Amino acid sequence: MAALLPALTSLLALVMALALLDQWRERRQPFQLVWAIGMAFFGTASGCEAIAAAAGWNEALYRTWYLAGAVLTAGWLGLGTALLLARTRFGYTFGVLVILAGLITIGTQARFRYPDAGSAPIIYLIGAGLFGLAIAVETYFQNERWPIIAALGVGIVSLVGLFLALTVPVAQPFSLDPSTGQPSADLFAADGAVVGSNLPGSLRLLTPLLNFSGGLALALGALFSAYVFMPKRRVLPYSLDPNQKGDNFLFNLLISPFAIAVNFFASLPGALRDLVRGRLHSRVPATLLIAAGGFVASAGDTLNRFGVTGPFAVAKFLAVVLLLAGFLVSIEAFREIRIPFTAVRLAGVRREAGRETT
């Protein structure tokens, strides 16, 4: 029974990955391909948990789980959201998240002093700072290339993670919660919370670097996308027009997170009215579901980092169900719903009922 929930999670995630890949094959939208890769990592990590629950952990299985689940999944899903929002100024948020991820990474090393980290924390901080700044600058100049910089960063970190996952020594016992048998990334785990802290700091510190920026980019990007496409009530005006005076721009940039949050909640009644009337753009409910899935997954992963693994499998299952629902609701991601790589349609071609508002 312990294997059932992660097996279902893996199956749903891999089916979703195949469906997104099929949609990308037809429409060639980059965000579809990147989301497919992220969901494939999600399914791989859950599959490792299911196999381990049934047959026990071994070194190859543990290395694969750590790389796919603890390092890569959130980063690639967040990158897909960045590509979806390439034409918006979400790049400011993405850049800030990358810089914060670098600060959290070096702060984690300073607090817990992981062995064998070497100069990795400094390198990770410098890299995150440079990439975050470059993304923000490209966004300021209204270039749609900022997701390419984000993709380069995620790609480099992914290759570093792959190299380390294949080459670093893995001491036994594996990092498992003795009360649940669940694996733990144990980044912040207290002494005795898990059995075994068996990975060097250079690999363990990649988890906040990609998971923090990627997980929050997925969730916050989904909320921002919903705000862009819902009928708006602007209670607090702001402007991110780069042609305004420098001091005005900086002031508006600083207040924009608060203004967007206030305007988002003020706009919800109008969005609900349009939903009831069938006039709401599909991206609004779709991205709200995706945001919920992102927050649930991040909550489960965060607890796992502290060695609290009881809700881990349930959180991952709920997250993949919410993500699946969000992707299927989105007409932009799935214009038609069919069995992947076949002509068998489960639903006809769909068209948007609402229009984008800016």
C-alpha positions in Angstrom: 0.0 0.0 0.0 2.9 2.4 0.7 3.8 2.2 -3.0 0.3 2.9 -4.3 0.2 6.7 -3.8 3.6 7.4 -5.4 2.8 5.0 -8.2 -0.4 6.9 -9.0 1.4 10.2 -8.8 4.1 8.9 -11.2 1.5 7.6 -13.6 -0.4 10.9 -13.7 2.8 13.0 -14.1 4.2 10.8 -16.9 0.8 10.8 -18.8 0.8 14.6 -18.4 4.3 14.8 -19.7 3.4 12.7 -22.8 0.3 14.9 -23.4 2.3 18.1 -23.2 5.0 16.6 -25.5 2.2 15.7 -28.0 0.8 19.2 -27.9 4.3 20.6 -28.4 4.9 18.3 -31.4 1.9 20.0 -33.0 2.1 23.6 -31.9 5.9 24.0 -31.1 5.3 26.3 -28.1 8.5 26.2 -26.0 6.7 26.3 -22.6 4.9 23.1 -23.5 8.2 21.2 -24.1 9.7 22.6 -20.9 6.7 21.7 -18.9 6.8 18.2 -20.4 10.4 17.8 -19.2 9.5 19.1 -15.8 6.5 16.7 -15.5 8.8 13.8 -16.7 11.2 14.6 -13.8 8.2 14.8 -11.4 7.0 11.3 -12.6 10.5 9.9 -12.4 11.0 11.0 -8.8 7.6 9.6 -7.8 8.3 6.4 -9.7 11.6 6.0 -7.7 9.6 6.3 -4.5 7.1 3.7 -5.6 9.8 1.2 -6.6 11.6 1.8 -3.3 8.5 1.3 -1.3 7.9 -2.0 -2.9 11.5 -3.3 -3.2 13.7 -1.1 -1.1 16.3 1.6 -1.9 19.5 1.1 -3.7 22.2 3.6 -4.7 21.1 4.1 -8.3 17.5 4.6 -7.3 18.5 7.1 -4.6 20.7 9.1 -6.9 18.0 9.2 -9.5 15.4 10.3 -7.0 17.5 13.0 -5.6 18.5 14.5 -9.0 15.0 14.3 -10.5 12.9 15.2 -7.4 15.1 17.3 -5.1 17.0 19.2 -7.8 15.4 19.4 -11.2 11.5 19.2 -11.1 10.7 22.6 -9.7 13.3 24.4 -11.7 12.0 23.1 -15.1 8.4 23.7 -14.2 9.2 27.3 -13.2 11.2 27.7 -16.4 8.1 26.7 -18.4 6.1 29.4 -16.7 8.9 31.9 -17.6 8.6 31.0 -21.2 4.8 31.3 -21.1 5.2 34.8 -19.7 8.0 35.9 -22.0 6.1 38.9 -23.3 5.3 40.3 -19.8 7.4 42.0 -17.1 7.3 38.9 -14.9 11.0 38.8 -15.6 11.5 41.3 -12.7 10.0 38.7 -10.3 11.9 35.9 -11.8 15.2 37.8 -11.6 14.6 38.6 -7.9 13.7 35.0 -7.1 17.0 33.8 -8.7 19.0 36.3 -6.7 17.1 35.3 -3.5 17.8 31.7 -4.2 21.5 32.4 -4.3 21.3 34.3 -1.0 19.4 31.4 0.6 21.9 28.9 -0.7 24.9 30.6 0.9 22.9 31.4 4.0 22.0 27.7 4.3 25.7 26.8 4.1 26.6 29.4 6.7 24.0 28.1 9.1 24.5 24.3 8.6 28.1 24.1 7.3 27.7 21.1 5.1 30.8 19.0 4.6 32.5 18.9 1.2 30.7 22.0 0.0 34.0 23.7 -0.8 33.7 26.9 -2.9 30.3 25.8 -4.3 28.2 28.1 -2.2 30.1 31.2 -3.4 30.0 30.1 -7.0 26.3 29.4 -6.7 25.7 32.9 -5.2 27.7 34.7 -7.9 26.0 32.7 -10.7 22.6 33.4 -9.3 23.4 37.1 -8.9 24.6 37.5 -12.5 21.8 35.6 -14.0 19.1 37.3 -11.9 20.5 40.8 -12.8 20.7 39.9 -16.5 17.1 38.7 -16.5 16.0 42.0 -14.8 18.0 44.1 -17.2 16.5 42.3 -20.3 13.1 42.8 -18.8 13.7 46.5 -18.3 14.6 46.9 -22.0 11.4 45.0 -22.9 13.3 42.2 -24.6 11.5 38.9 -24.8 14.9 37.1 -24.5 14.9 37.1 -20.7 13.5 33.6 -20.6 16.4 32.5 -22.8 18.8 33.7 -20.0 16.7 31.9 -17.5 16.8 28.7 -19.6 20.6 29.0 -19.8 20.8 29.2 -16.1 18.5 26.3 -15.4 20.4 24.3 -18.1 23.8 24.9 -16.5 22.6 24.1 -13.0 20.9 20.9 -14.3 24.1 19.8 -15.9 26.1 20.5 -12.7 23.4 18.5 -10.8 23.7 15.6 -13.2 27.4 15.6 -13.0 27.4 15.7 -9.2 24.6 13.1 -8.9 26.6 10.7 -11.0 30.0 11.2 -9.4 29.8 12.2 -5.7 30.1 9.5 -3.1 26.8 8.4 -1.5 27.3 7.0 2.0 24.8 4.6 3.5 22.5 4.5 5.2 20.4 6.6 2.9 18.6 9.7 4.2 15.2 8.2 5.2 12.7 9.1 7.8 12.6 6.0 10.1 8.9 6.7 11.1 7.6 6.7 7.5 10.3 5.2 5.3 10.1 8.2 3.0 13.3 9.7 1.5 14.3 13.1 2.8 16.4 15.8 1.1 17.2 16.7 4.8 18.6 20.1 3.9 17.5 21.7 7.2 16.7 18.5 9.1 17.4 18.5 12.9 19.7 15.9 14.3 17.9 12.5 14.5 15.0 13.6 12.3 16.3 11.3 9.5 18.7 8.4 9.3 21.7 9.3 7.3 22.9 12.7 5.8 24.8 11.1 3.0 25.3 13.7 0.3 28.0 16.4 0.1 27.0 20.0 0.4 27.9 20.8 -3.2 24.9 18.7 -4.4 22.6 19.3 -1.5 22.9 23.1 -1.9 21.5 22.8 -5.5 18.1 22.1 -4.0 17.4 25.6 -2.7 19.1 27.1 -5.8 16.6 25.5 -8.2 13.7 24.6 -6.0 13.2 28.0 -4.4 13.4 30.0 -7.7 11.6 27.4 -9.7 8.8 26.5 -7.3 7.9 30.1 -6.6 8.2 31.1 -10.2 5.7 28.4 -11.1 3.2 29.5 -8.4 3.7 33.3 -8.6 3.9 33.2 -12.4 0.6 31.3 -12.5 -1.1 33.9 -10.2 0.4 36.7 -12.4 -0.9 35.1 -15.5 -4.3 34.9 -14.0 -4.2 38.6 -13.1 -3.1 39.5 -16.7 -6.1 37.7 -18.2 -8.9 38.5 -15.7 -11.1 41.6 -16.0 -9.3 44.1 -13.8 -10.3 46.5 -11.1 -7.2 48.7 -10.6 -7.5 50.0 -7.0 -3.8 50.9 -6.8 -2.4 52.3 -10.1 1.2 51.6 -11.0 3.3 51.6 -14.2 6.4 49.7 -15.2 7.0 51.8 -18.4 10.8 52.0 -18.7 10.4 55.4 -20.5 9.3 57.2 -17.3 11.7 59.1 -15.1 14.2 56.9 -13.2 12.9 57.7 -9.7 9.3 57.2 -10.8 10.2 53.9 -12.3 12.0 52.7 -9.2 9.1 53.7 -7.0 6.6 51.9 -9.2 8.8 48.9 -9.3 9.0 48.7 -5.5 5.2 49.1 -5.0 4.2 46.8 -7.9 4.1 43.6 -5.9 1.8 45.1 -3.4 -0.3 46.9 -6.1 -0.7 43.7 -8.1 -1.8 41.7 -5.0 -4.4 44.4 -4.1 -5.7 44.7 -7.6 -5.8 40.9 -8.0 -8.1 40.4 -5.0 -10.2 43.5 -6.0 -10.6 41.9 -9.4 -11.8 38.5 -8.2 -15.5 39.3 -8.0 -15.5 40.4 -11.6 -13.7 37.3 -12.6 -16.2 35.2 -10.8 -19.1 36.9 -12.7 -17.4 36.3 -16.0 -16.8 32.7 -15.1 -20.5 32.2 -14.4 -21.4 33.9 -17.7 -18.9 31.7 -19.6 -16.8 34.8 -20.7 -13.7 34.2 -18.6 -10.4 33.5 -20.4 -9.4 29.8 -19.7 -6.0 30.9 -18.5 -7.5 32.4 -15.3 -8.9 29.2 -13.8 -6.2 27.2 -15.3 -3.4 29.2 -13.8 -5.1 29.4 -10.4 -5.2 25.6 -10.4 -1.5 25.5 -11.4 -0.6 28.0 -8.7 -2.4 25.9 -6.1 -0.5 22.8 -7.3 2.8 24.7 -7.1 2.1 25.9 -3.6 1.1 22.4 -2.4 4.2 20.8 -4.0 6.4 23.5 -2.4 4.8 23.0 1.0 5.5 19.3 0.8 9.1 19.8 -0.4 9.7 22.4 2.3 8.6 20.0 5.0 10.7 17.3 3.5 13.8 19.6 3.7 13.2 19.8 7.5 12.9 16.0 7.8 9.1 16.1 8.1 8.1 13.4 5.5 4.6 12.3 6.6 2.6 14.6 4.2 5.2 14.2 1.4 3.5 11.6 -0.7 0.0 13.1 -0.2 1.2 16.6 -1.1 2.9 15.3 -4.3 -0.3 13.5 -5.3 -2.5 16.5 -4.7 0.0 18.7 -6.5 0.0 16.6 -9.6 -3.8 16.4 -9.7 -4.0 20.2 -9.4 -1.3 20.7 -12.1 -3.0 18.2 -14.4 -6.4 20.0 -13.9 -4.8 23.4 -14.6 -3.0 22.2 -17.8 -6.2 20.6 -19.1 -8.4 23.6 -18.4 -5.9 25.9 -20.3 -6.9 26.1 -23.9 -3.5 27.6 -24.7 -1.7 24.5 -23.4 -4.3 22.1 -24.8 -6.4 23.4 -27.7 -7.8 19.9 -28.1 -7.7 16.9 -25.7 -6.8 13.6 -27.3 -4.9 10.4 -26.6 -1.2 11.4 -26.9 0.4 10.8 -30.3 -2.9 9.6 -31.8 -5.8 11.2 -33.7 -8.3 10.0 -31.1 -9.9 13.1 -29.7 -11.5 13.0 -26.3 -12.8 16.6 -26.8 -13.2 18.8 -29.9 -11.1 21.8 -30.7 -11.7 24.5 -28.0 -11.7 28.3 -28.4 -11.4 31.0 -25.9 -14.5 32.6 -24.5 -12.7 35.6 -23.1 -10.2 38.1 -24.3 -6.9 39.1 -22.9 -7.0 42.3 -20.9 -3.9 44.4 -20.1 
